[in-house]
Amino acid sequence: MVRTSLSAVESRRVALAAQGFGRAPAEVVGTRALRAGIDRLGLLQIDSVNVFDRSHYLPLFARLGAYDRTALDRLTFAARGPYREYWAHEAAFIAQDDLRLFRWKMDAMRERDAAPARVEHVTRTESVRRELHAMLRAEGPMPASAVEHESNVRRGPWWGWSDVKLGLELMFRWGDVVSAGRSGFERVYALPSQVLPDGFLETAPARPDAIRQLVARASRALGVGTRADIADYWRLRSDDTAAAIADLEDAGELVPVRVEGWRERAWMHAEARVPRAMTASAVLSPFDPVVWFRRRAERMFGFHYRIEIYTPAPKRVFGYYVLPVLQDDTLVGRVDLKSDRQRGVLRVRTAWQQDGAELDAGRLADTLLRAAAWQGLDGIEVTDRGTAAASLAGALGVPLVAHVAADDADAPAAARPGADATA
């Protein structure tokens, strides 16, 4: 039976099921499960902040439970692994085959970077880019640090990158170079011919066909969404998204639905499930697809969420690295987490219950105990800040620790929110 309407709670369950929540956890999460998890989402967004753990590790932990992070590194950091990086949402790991779906974006970025407002960077790095191309051809893949040095760093809107780094990033945006894994957490650059099959990018589909495929994948990953939701998944233009939605609706792949409480039109993927219930317990990365489009999180979950890493400490409301708490089909609160690796402790610097929600402190305690064990930490410390701090400490059986104002002063990464500051 084709659904033409969804209640608000059904829409949340559809979305969470499409994202891989509600499945029984495996006893052992191996490489096959990791690949299936990435492929279900379509991408893992990268961010450099490591106060709890790097963002791309967290979505799979939220859905699959504890896994060996070195196994994910072998998939994403290897020079000839199955995943590559590109600006697919922000900086993100995507399947190598999907890189072709962004060939049109590479061309669009080249054209945009040639516009008068940006052409200075292109002109300034022209000779550097020629030298870098020759160096990569002669010496093989390398990170920017292999050739840059402090004397050529410039300050300005590109976050103090050197001309070497800026040149490599322009080439990366345009597809003149591609990622060849990471060294530590630093992106390694290569000529396409060094890590991709012969003529790989030249076999890319035309822009309308590529966007249609991306819209189909976004719709499957979202379960149900508005045009803005679908466009945001891969950062597509609204008009391109609308045209693709119309084609996919005609083909029966997308079904228009009315969602309780949503003013905008919505579409559900034809393969989406409408679960009768949803069982989930997780903390979510700020860059998890469930919450990365803040307008959707507010519309779907009634959850107003803004990352506060880049907010001066005295003006933060909830904390520095605040993760939404998912319990079943509701975002019930948020916690500010820090992995204190020197002391072997997971620090809960703030814990908040969402207004109007019922946060189960015992379930959150279990979630955090699993997170601490996954991080290799021996205990959990709860600071006495936030509406859920006392109940969480009680569920964990630990005393509350006094909040220290100086603890709020973590230095933010020198990049815009959601961006890969070290790429």
Secondary structure as UniProt FT lines:
FT   STRAND          5..6
FT   HELIX           8..18
FT   TURN            19..20
FT   HELIX           31..41
FT   STRAND          44..45
FT   HELIX           55..57
FT   HELIX           58..64
FT   HELIX           69..76
FT   TURN            79..80
FT   STRAND          83..87
FT   STRAND          91..95
FT   HELIX           96..102
FT   HELIX           103..113
FT   TURN            116..118
FT   HELIX           119..124
FT   HELIX           126..139
FT   STRAND          142..143
FT   HELIX           144..146
FT   HELIX           150..152
FT   TURN            157..160
FT   HELIX           163..174
FT   STRAND          178..183
FT   TURN            184..185
FT   STRAND          186..190
FT   HELIX           192..195
FT   TURN            198..200
FT   HELIX           201..203
FT   HELIX           207..222
FT   STRAND          224..225
FT   HELIX           227..234
FT   HELIX           238..250
FT   TURN            251..252
FT   STRAND          254..259
FT   TURN            260..261
FT   STRAND          266..269
FT   TURN            270..271
FT   STRAND          281..283
FT   TURN            286..287
FT   TURN            289..291
FT   HELIX           294..301
FT   TURN            309..310
FT   HELIX           313..315
FT   STRAND          322..327
FT   TURN            328..329
FT   STRAND          330..340
FT   TURN            341..344
FT   STRAND          345..353
FT   TURN            355..356
FT   HELIX           361..374
FT   TURN            375..376
FT   STRAND          379..383
FT   TURN            387..388
FT   HELIX           389..396
FT   STRAND          400..401
FT   HELIX           405..408
FT   TURN            417..418
FT   TURN            421..422
//
